[in-house]
Amino acid sequence: MCRQKNAIRTFTVSILAGLFLAGPCPAIDQQHVLKPSELHQAMLAASQARENNLAGVHKFFTSEPVANVLKNARMDPVKIEQAAAMLDNEELARLAARTARVQEDLAAGALTNQQLTYIVIALATAVVIVVIVVA
């Protein structure tokens, strides 16, 4: 029984060692090679998207009606923007999309002052809470 276990172990180790020593298959390697120019373009696109999202959030929180709401709620728009900059790309994109929707509704006159107040306070609080939870 002991000899059989040793033979199985030796066989298994030999197979695994052979697989590791053989190295990766060249056909598989070629499928996953990313050209440096493609990687650079992807990084530039991600960076540009992040900058656009930060600019949209900045525009929202510094607009006059939103700044007035934040002032009345005793919230500092600078701290909120700093917290927004700490969000990861996905969370920042979601925040930017929400602020863009609110700005469109505000420009169209679809929001009352009370609705705007609730929305702004909720967005600002969500940003701060997400940053606190992540940290």
N, CA, C and O atoms as a DFTB+ gen file, in Angstrom:
540 C
 N C O
     1  1       0.823      -1.188       0.000
     2  2       0.000       0.000       0.000
     3  2       0.870       1.256       0.000
     4  3       0.597       2.204      -0.736
     5  1       1.911       1.259       0.822
     6  2       2.811       2.406       0.921
     7  2       3.572       2.606      -0.388
     8  3       3.792       3.740      -0.813
     9  1       3.975       1.503      -1.028
    10  2       4.679       1.606      -2.302
    11  2       3.774       2.188      -3.386
    12  3       4.223       2.947      -4.246
    13  1       2.519       1.828      -3.332
    14  2       1.567       2.325      -4.321
    15  2       1.379       3.832      -4.166
    16  3       1.321       4.547      -5.166
    17  1       1.281       4.328      -2.926
    18  2       1.134       5.766      -2.672
    19  2       2.369       6.518      -3.143
    20  3       2.261       7.586      -3.746
    21  1       3.544       5.959      -2.866
    22  2       4.792       6.596      -3.296
    23  2       4.875       6.635      -4.815
    24  3       5.339       7.624      -5.382
    25  1       4.439       5.586      -5.471
    26  2       4.472       5.548      -6.934
    27  2       3.529       6.600      -7.516
    28  3       3.865       7.271      -8.492
    29  1       2.358       6.737      -6.918
    30  2       1.393       7.742      -7.381
    31  2       1.953       9.147      -7.165
    32  3       1.847       9.997      -8.049
    33  1       2.543       9.396      -6.009
    34  2       3.144      10.715      -5.729
    35  2       4.252      11.025      -6.724
    36  3       4.317      12.124      -7.273
    37  1       5.125      10.046      -6.951
    38  2       6.236      10.245      -7.879
    39  2       5.719      10.525      -9.285
    40  3       6.231      11.406      -9.975
    41  1       4.717       9.785      -9.703
    42  2       4.129       9.990     -11.022
    43  2       3.512      11.394     -11.123
    44  3       3.710      12.092     -12.118
    45  1       2.764      11.802     -10.088
    46  2       2.122      13.115     -10.100
    47  2       3.154      14.234     -10.131
    48  3       3.011      15.189     -10.894
    49  1       4.185      14.124      -9.314
    50  2       5.240      15.136      -9.293
    51  2       5.948      15.189     -10.637
    52  3       6.285      16.273     -11.114
    53  1       6.175      14.051     -11.246
    54  2       6.840      14.022     -12.554
    55  2       6.011      14.716     -13.614
    56  3       6.542      15.477     -14.423
    57  1       4.716      14.460     -13.617
    58  2       3.829      15.091     -14.598
    59  2       3.822      16.609     -14.383
    60  3       3.980      17.370     -15.338
    61  1       3.638      17.048     -13.132
    62  2       3.600      18.482     -12.849
    63  2       4.924      19.166     -13.185
    64  3       4.937      20.261     -13.746
    65  1       6.025      18.523     -12.846
    66  2       7.336      19.100     -13.162
    67  2       7.511      19.223     -14.673
    68  3       8.038      20.222     -15.164
    69  1       7.067      18.204     -15.405
    70  2       7.159      18.261     -16.856
    71  2       6.344      19.404     -17.437
    72  3       6.784      20.072     -18.373
    73  1       5.157      19.632     -16.884
    74  2       4.315      20.733     -17.360
    75  2       4.959      22.093     -17.080
    76  3       4.948      22.979     -17.934
    77  1       5.510      22.247     -15.896
    78  2       6.137      23.524     -15.536
    79  2       7.417      23.774     -16.312
    80  3       7.702      24.906     -16.702
    81  1       8.193      22.714     -16.536
    82  2       9.449      22.874     -17.255
    83  2       9.223      23.097     -18.746
    84  3      10.035      23.738     -19.414
    85  1       8.127      22.569     -19.262
    86  2       7.833      22.738     -20.684
    87  2       7.531      24.198     -20.996
    88  3       7.769      24.661     -22.111
    89  1       7.010      24.917     -20.018
    90  2       6.712      26.329     -20.222
    91  2       5.401      26.512     -20.951
    92  3       4.747      25.540     -21.330
    93  1       5.020      27.757     -21.144
    94  2       3.737      28.030     -21.797
    95  2       3.789      27.714     -23.289
    96  3       4.848      27.737     -23.914
    97  1       2.665      27.432     -23.814
    98  2       2.531      27.133     -25.240
    99  2       2.704      28.423     -26.040
   100  3       2.065      29.421     -25.707
   101  1       3.536      28.445     -27.073
   102  2       3.745      29.667     -27.851
   103  2       2.461      30.211     -28.471
   104  3       2.312      31.427     -28.597
   105  1       1.536      29.344     -28.858
   106  2       0.280      29.808     -29.457
   107  2      -0.544      30.583     -28.433
   108  3      -1.176      31.584     -28.773
   109  1      -0.540      30.136     -27.211
   110  2      -1.285      30.827     -26.155
   111  2      -0.631      32.169     -25.854
   112  3      -1.330      33.163     -25.657
   113  1       0.683      32.213     -25.816
   114  2       1.392      33.466     -25.545
   115  2       1.034      34.538     -26.567
   116  3       0.844      35.699     -26.206
   117  1       0.942      34.164     -27.817
   118  2       0.689      35.136     -28.874
   119  2      -0.721      35.721     -28.792
   120  3      -0.944      36.841     -29.252
   121  1      -1.663      34.997     -28.222
   122  2      -3.034      35.484     -28.115
   123  2      -3.158      36.614     -27.105
   124  3      -4.054      37.448     -27.232
   125  1      -2.302      36.664     -26.126
   126  2      -2.439      37.619     -25.039
   127  2      -1.409      38.746     -25.078
   128  3      -1.309      39.528     -24.133
   129  1      -0.660      38.832     -26.143
   130  2       0.342      39.876     -26.252
   131  2      -0.358      41.179     -26.625
   132  3      -1.120      41.237     -27.590
   133  1      -0.090      42.207     -25.856
   134  2      -0.666      43.522     -26.114
   135  2       0.454      44.432     -26.576
   136  3       1.494      44.540     -25.926
   137  1       0.235      45.071     -27.681
   138  2       1.249      45.968     -28.214
   139  2       1.382      47.173     -27.289
   140  3       0.388      47.626     -26.720
   141  1       2.591      47.697     -27.133
   142  2       2.783      48.864     -26.268
   143  2       1.927      50.066     -26.694
   144  3       1.451      50.822     -25.847
   145  1       1.738      50.235     -27.984
   146  2       0.929      51.370     -28.456
   147  2      -0.534      51.198     -28.043
   148  3      -1.203      52.174     -27.702
   149  1      -1.037      49.945     -28.075
   150  2      -2.417      49.694     -27.642
   151  2      -2.571      49.946     -26.147
   152  3      -3.567      50.521     -25.707
   153  1      -1.593      49.520     -25.379
   154  2      -1.613      49.740     -23.939
   155  2      -1.569      51.235     -23.628
   156  3      -2.288      51.717     -22.753
   157  1      -0.733      51.950     -24.342
   158  2      -0.613      53.393     -24.149
   159  2      -1.932      54.087     -24.478
   160  3      -2.367      54.973     -23.742
   161  1      -2.570      53.689     -25.584
   162  2      -3.856      54.282     -25.972
   163  2      -4.928      53.995     -24.926
   164  3      -5.735      54.870     -24.611
   165  1      -4.942      52.786     -24.389
   166  2      -5.926      52.429     -23.360
   167  2      -5.711      53.254     -22.099
   168  3      -6.668      53.702     -21.469
   169  1      -4.445      53.451     -21.737
   170  2      -4.142      54.256     -20.545
   171  2      -4.536      55.713     -20.765
   172  3      -5.066      56.354     -19.857
   173  1      -4.285      56.239     -21.955
   174  2      -4.675      57.614     -22.264
   175  2      -6.189      57.778     -22.230
   176  3      -6.694      58.774     -21.711
   177  1      -6.906      56.818     -22.774
   178  2      -8.372      56.883     -22.785
   179  2      -8.923      56.840     -21.369
   180  3      -9.841      57.592     -21.040
   181  1      -8.381      55.979     -20.535
   182  2      -8.840      55.888     -19.144
   183  2      -8.528      57.175     -18.391
   184  3      -9.348      57.656     -17.609
   185  1      -7.353      57.727     -18.623
   186  2      -6.967      58.972     -17.972
   187  2      -7.861      60.130     -18.419
   188  3      -8.279      60.950     -17.602
   189  1      -8.147      60.189     -19.714
   190  2      -9.004      61.255     -20.239
   191  2     -10.423      61.129     -19.698
   192  3     -11.054      62.131     -19.360
   193  1     -10.922      59.899     -19.616
   194  2     -12.268      59.682     -19.074
   195  2     -12.333      60.131     -17.621
   196  3     -13.309      60.757     -17.206
   197  1     -11.301      59.815     -16.848
   198  2     -11.269      60.227     -15.442
   199  2     -11.245      61.752     -15.328
   200  3     -11.958      62.327     -14.506
   201  1     -10.429      62.400     -16.148
   202  2     -10.357      63.868     -16.122
   203  2     -11.701      64.493     -16.496
   204  3     -12.132      65.469     -15.883
   205  1     -12.361      63.917     -17.513
   206  2     -13.678      64.424     -17.906
   207  2     -14.692      64.251     -16.781
   208  3     -15.498      65.145     -16.525
   209  1     -14.653      63.104     -16.112
   210  2     -15.569      62.868     -15.003
   211  2     -15.313      63.832     -13.848
   212  3     -16.252      64.360     -13.253
   213  1     -14.038      64.057     -13.536
   214  2     -13.706      65.017     -12.471
   215  2     -14.158      66.425     -12.839
   216  3     -14.650      67.165     -11.988
   217  1     -13.992      66.792     -14.094
   218  2     -14.426      68.116     -14.545
   219  2     -15.942      68.258     -14.434
   220  3     -16.439      69.310     -14.033
   221  1     -16.679      67.201     -14.790
   222  2     -18.131      67.240     -14.681
   223  2     -18.600      67.364     -13.248
   224  3     -19.538      68.109     -12.962
   225  1     -17.960      66.644     -12.348
   226  2     -18.308      66.725     -10.926
   227  2     -17.973      68.117     -10.388
   228  3     -18.745      68.694      -9.622
   229  1     -16.828      68.647     -10.788
   230  2     -16.427      69.997     -10.361
   231  2     -17.442      71.029     -10.843
   232  3     -17.861      71.904     -10.085
   233  1     -17.832      70.917     -12.107
   234  2     -18.798      71.857     -12.672
   235  2     -20.113      71.807     -11.894
   236  3     -20.729      72.843     -11.643
   237  1     -20.535      70.617     -11.518
   238  2     -21.785      70.457     -10.783
   239  2     -21.699      71.109      -9.398
   240  3     -22.545      71.924      -9.030
   241  1     -20.671      70.739      -8.646
   242  2     -20.589      71.218      -7.267
   243  2     -20.228      72.700      -7.156
   244  3     -20.409      73.298      -6.096
   245  1     -19.722      73.297      -8.234
   246  2     -19.408      74.723      -8.192
   247  2     -20.476      75.579      -8.870
   248  3     -20.383      76.806      -8.876
   249  1     -21.496      74.922      -9.444
   250  2     -22.569      75.720     -10.048
   251  2     -23.297      76.482      -8.938
   252  3     -23.357      76.030      -7.794
   253  1     -23.841      77.630      -9.289
   254  2     -24.433      78.522      -8.288
   255  2     -25.530      77.874      -7.452
   256  3     -25.485      77.970      -6.226
   257  1     -26.520      77.213      -8.070
   258  2     -27.580      76.649      -7.226
   259  2     -27.074      75.551      -6.289
   260  3     -27.516      75.457      -5.144
   261  1     -26.161      74.733      -6.768
   262  2     -25.621      73.644      -5.948
   263  2     -24.738      74.217      -4.841
   264  3     -24.798      73.765      -3.698
   265  1     -23.928      75.199      -5.177
   266  2     -23.080      75.837      -4.158
   267  2     -23.938      76.470      -3.064
   268  3     -23.576      76.421      -1.889
   269  1     -25.070      77.063      -3.441
   270  2     -25.970      77.655      -2.449
   271  2     -26.569      76.582      -1.537
   272  3     -26.668      76.774      -0.325
   273  1     -26.961      75.469      -2.121
   274  2     -27.508      74.368      -1.318
   275  2     -26.459      73.864      -0.342
   276  3     -26.752      73.658       0.836
   277  1     -25.233      73.664      -0.826
   278  2     -24.163      73.175       0.045
   279  2     -23.861      74.169       1.157
   280  3     -23.622      73.781       2.300
   281  1     -23.873      75.450       0.816
   282  2     -23.611      76.483       1.815
   283  2     -24.683      76.452       2.900
   284  3     -24.369      76.520       4.089
   285  1     -25.958      76.347       2.491
   286  2     -27.054      76.298       3.453
   287  2     -27.013      75.033       4.306
   288  3     -27.446      75.038       5.458
   289  1     -26.494      73.963       3.738
   290  2     -26.371      72.703       4.477
   291  2     -25.072      72.625       5.264
   292  3     -24.787      71.620       5.915
   293  1     -24.290      73.691       5.198
   294  2     -22.991      73.777       5.883
   295  2     -22.046      72.648       5.472
   296  3     -21.375      72.031       6.299
   297  1     -22.023      72.403       4.166
   298  2     -21.105      71.416       3.599
   299  2     -20.099      72.161       2.735
   300  3     -20.452      73.101       2.023
   301  1     -18.858      71.738       2.804
   302  2     -17.787      72.400       2.063
   303  2     -17.618      71.763       0.686
   304  3     -17.214      70.604       0.592
   305  1     -17.923      72.508      -0.393
   306  2     -17.795      71.927      -1.737
   307  2     -16.364      71.509      -2.082
   308  3     -16.165      70.575      -2.858
   309  1     -15.381      72.182      -1.520
   310  2     -13.979      71.821      -1.782
   311  2     -13.682      70.437      -1.216
   312  3     -13.028      69.623      -1.869
   313  1     -14.160      70.173      -0.006
   314  2     -13.925      68.856       0.600
   315  2     -14.659      67.763      -0.170
   316  3     -14.161      66.645      -0.306
   317  1     -15.827      68.091      -0.662
   318  2     -16.577      67.110      -1.440
   319  2     -15.841      66.798      -2.735
   320  3     -15.765      65.637      -3.137
   321  1     -15.304      67.809      -3.387
   322  2     -14.536      67.581      -4.616
   323  2     -13.268      66.788      -4.328
   324  3     -12.887      65.919      -5.112
   325  1     -12.618      67.079      -3.220
   326  2     -11.422      66.325      -2.857
   327  2     -11.779      64.861      -2.602
   328  3     -11.043      63.953      -2.989
   329  1     -12.911      64.649      -1.949
   330  2     -13.357      63.275      -1.709
   331  2     -13.702      62.591      -3.028
   332  3     -13.388      61.415      -3.211
   333  1     -14.336      63.302      -3.940
   334  2     -14.690      62.727      -5.244
   335  2     -13.434      62.311      -6.005
   336  3     -13.441      61.296      -6.702
   337  1     -12.377      63.071      -5.880
   338  2     -11.119      62.738      -6.569
   339  2     -10.506      61.454      -6.028
   340  3      -9.688      60.824      -6.698
   341  1     -10.896      61.062      -4.818
   342  2     -10.365      59.840      -4.216
   343  2     -11.148      58.596      -4.635
   344  3     -10.725      57.477      -4.343
   345  1     -12.276      58.773      -5.312
   346  2     -13.070      57.637      -5.752
   347  2     -12.341      56.883      -6.860
   348  3     -11.543      57.462      -7.598
   349  1     -12.622      55.591      -6.968
   350  2     -12.020      54.849      -8.078
   351  2     -12.746      55.234      -9.365
   352  3     -13.779      55.903      -9.324
   353  1     -12.213      54.816     -10.490
   354  2     -12.743      55.241     -11.795
   355  2     -14.209      54.894     -11.984
   356  3     -14.972      55.697     -12.523
   357  1     -14.609      53.716     -11.550
   358  2     -15.997      53.278     -11.725
   359  2     -16.957      54.116     -10.883
   360  3     -17.995      54.559     -11.374
   361  1     -16.607      54.330      -9.620
   362  2     -17.469      55.132      -8.744
   363  2     -17.534      56.577      -9.227
   364  3     -18.593      57.204      -9.193
   365  1     -16.404      57.097      -9.672
   366  2     -16.364      58.470     -10.184
   367  2     -17.228      58.599     -11.438
   368  3     -17.920      59.602     -11.614
   369  1     -17.193      57.606     -12.295
   370  2     -18.019      57.636     -13.513
   371  2     -19.505      57.634     -13.154
   372  3     -20.295      58.352     -13.768
   373  1     -19.886      56.828     -12.159
   374  2     -21.292      56.809     -11.727
   375  2     -21.705      58.157     -11.146
   376  3     -22.796      58.651     -11.432
   377  1     -20.830      58.755     -10.326
   378  2     -21.127      60.061      -9.748
   379  2     -21.252      61.115     -10.837
   380  3     -22.163      61.942     -10.798
   381  1     -20.359      61.095     -11.796
   382  2     -20.398      62.063     -12.897
   383  2     -21.683      61.915     -13.703
   384  3     -22.277      62.911     -14.117
   385  1     -22.112      60.684     -13.925
   386  2     -23.358      60.455     -14.673
   387  2     -24.551      61.000     -13.893
   388  3     -25.449      61.613     -14.472
   389  1     -24.559      60.777     -12.593
   390  2     -25.673      61.286     -11.769
   391  2     -25.689      62.806     -11.739
   392  3     -26.747      63.422     -11.864
   393  1     -24.525      63.410     -11.573
   394  2     -24.488      64.872     -11.524
   395  2     -24.884      65.468     -12.870
   396  3     -25.519      66.521     -12.915
   397  1     -24.517      64.812     -13.960
   398  2     -24.904      65.299     -15.291
   399  2     -26.425      65.248     -15.454
   400  3     -27.029      66.170     -16.002
   401  1     -27.045      64.150     -14.969
   402  2     -28.507      64.039     -15.043
   403  2     -29.191      65.124     -14.232
   404  3     -30.176      65.715     -14.675
   405  1     -28.662      65.385     -13.036
   406  2     -29.248      66.417     -12.184
   407  2     -29.091      67.787     -12.845
   408  3     -30.015      68.600     -12.804
   409  1     -27.939      68.051     -13.448
   410  2     -27.731      69.334     -14.129
   411  2     -28.702      69.506     -15.290
   412  3     -29.229      70.597     -15.505
   413  1     -28.940      68.427     -16.042
   414  2     -29.890      68.498     -17.150
   415  2     -31.297      68.794     -16.638
   416  3     -32.009      69.625     -17.201
   417  1     -31.692      68.103     -15.559
   418  2     -33.019      68.339     -14.982
   419  2     -33.130      69.753     -14.433
   420  3     -34.174      70.393     -14.557
   421  1     -32.069      70.232     -13.837
   422  2     -32.050      71.586     -13.289
   423  2     -32.161      72.618     -14.407
   424  3     -32.911      73.587     -14.288
   425  1     -31.424      72.414     -15.479
   426  2     -31.464      73.344     -16.619
   427  2     -32.840      73.335     -17.292
   428  3     -33.290      74.357     -17.809
   429  1     -33.494      72.190     -17.281
   430  2     -34.813      72.081     -17.909
   431  2     -35.924      72.580     -16.987
   432  3     -37.084      72.654     -17.395
   433  1     -35.575      72.922     -15.751
   434  2     -36.575      73.398     -14.796
   435  2     -37.420      72.287     -14.228
   436  3     -38.511      72.538     -13.716
   437  1     -36.933      71.048     -14.308
   438  2     -37.696      69.899     -13.840
   439  2     -37.565      69.670     -12.332
   440  3     -38.253      68.816     -11.773
   441  1     -36.691      70.424     -11.676
   442  2     -36.468      70.234     -10.243
   443  2     -36.873      71.474      -9.461
   444  3     -36.609      72.604      -9.873
   445  1     -37.511      71.243      -8.338
   446  2     -37.801      72.353      -7.432
   447  2     -36.573      72.567      -6.548
   448  3     -35.664      71.737      -6.527
   449  1     -36.554      73.661      -5.832
   450  2     -35.438      73.928      -4.920
   451  2     -35.333      72.837      -3.855
   452  3     -34.234      72.427      -3.481
   453  1     -36.480      72.373      -3.373
   454  2     -36.464      71.339      -2.346
   455  2     -35.891      70.031      -2.914
   456  3     -35.093      69.367      -2.252
   457  1     -36.291      69.665      -4.122
   458  2     -35.758      68.455      -4.744
   459  2     -34.249      68.581      -4.967
   460  3     -33.489      67.648      -4.708
   461  1     -33.840      69.728      -5.443
   462  2     -32.415      69.956      -5.658
   463  2     -31.654      69.829      -4.347
   464  3     -30.588      69.214      -4.297
   465  1     -32.200      70.406      -3.296
   466  2     -31.547      70.330      -1.988
   467  2     -31.363      68.883      -1.563
   468  3     -30.270      68.493      -1.152
   469  1     -32.406      68.094      -1.655
   470  2     -32.313      66.690      -1.262
   471  2     -31.306      65.923      -2.116
   472  3     -30.521      65.129      -1.599
   473  1     -31.334      66.163      -3.404
   474  2     -30.425      65.460      -4.312
   475  2     -28.972      65.824      -4.039
   476  3     -28.108      64.950      -3.975
   477  1     -28.708      67.114      -3.880
   478  2     -27.326      67.561      -3.653
   479  2     -26.801      67.021      -2.332
   480  3     -25.676      66.527      -2.268
   481  1     -27.590      67.107      -1.298
   482  2     -27.148      66.601       0.007
   483  2     -26.921      65.090      -0.071
   484  3     -25.951      64.579       0.490
   485  1     -27.799      64.384      -0.756
   486  2     -27.624      62.937      -0.892
   487  2     -26.349      62.594      -1.662
   488  3     -25.601      61.704      -1.258
   489  1     -26.102      63.290      -2.762
   490  2     -24.883      63.026      -3.546
   491  2     -23.632      63.355      -2.746
   492  3     -22.683      62.572      -2.722
   493  1     -23.627      64.498      -2.098
   494  2     -22.450      64.903      -1.319
   495  2     -22.193      63.922      -0.178
   496  3     -21.052      63.539       0.081
   497  1     -23.252      63.526       0.489
   498  2     -23.107      62.573       1.595
   499  2     -22.621      61.222       1.073
   500  3     -21.778      60.581       1.699
   501  1     -23.145      60.795      -0.057
   502  2     -22.715      59.514      -0.626
   503  2     -21.229      59.530      -0.958
   504  3     -20.526      58.548      -0.719
   505  1     -20.754      60.631      -1.502
   506  2     -19.324      60.739      -1.834
   507  2     -18.486      60.607      -0.576
   508  3     -17.519      59.846      -0.544
   509  1     -18.850      61.338       0.446
   510  2     -18.077      61.309       1.690
   511  2     -18.119      59.916       2.322
   512  3     -17.098      59.420       2.797
   513  1     -19.280      59.294       2.328
   514  2     -19.403      57.971       2.932
   515  2     -18.589      56.935       2.172
   516  3     -17.927      56.102       2.790
   517  1     -18.624      56.970       0.848
   518  2     -17.849      56.010       0.053
   519  2     -16.363      56.174       0.335
   520  3     -15.646      55.182       0.463
   521  1     -15.896      57.400       0.434
   522  2     -14.479      57.624       0.711
   523  2     -14.113      57.123       2.105
   524  3     -13.047      56.538       2.297
   525  1     -14.981      57.346       3.061
   526  2     -14.710      56.873       4.429
   527  2     -14.680      55.358       4.479
   528  3     -13.808      54.775       5.123
   529  1     -15.620      54.716       3.810
   530  2     -15.694      53.258       3.802
   531  2     -14.482      52.654       3.107
   532  3     -13.933      51.656       3.574
   533  1     -14.063      53.249       2.000
   534  2     -12.913      52.727       1.255
   535  2     -11.621      52.914       2.047
   536  3     -10.747      52.048       2.022
   537  1     -11.501      54.017       2.736
   538  2     -10.275      54.297       3.505
   539  2     -10.242      53.450       4.717
   540  3      -9.296      53.530       5.500
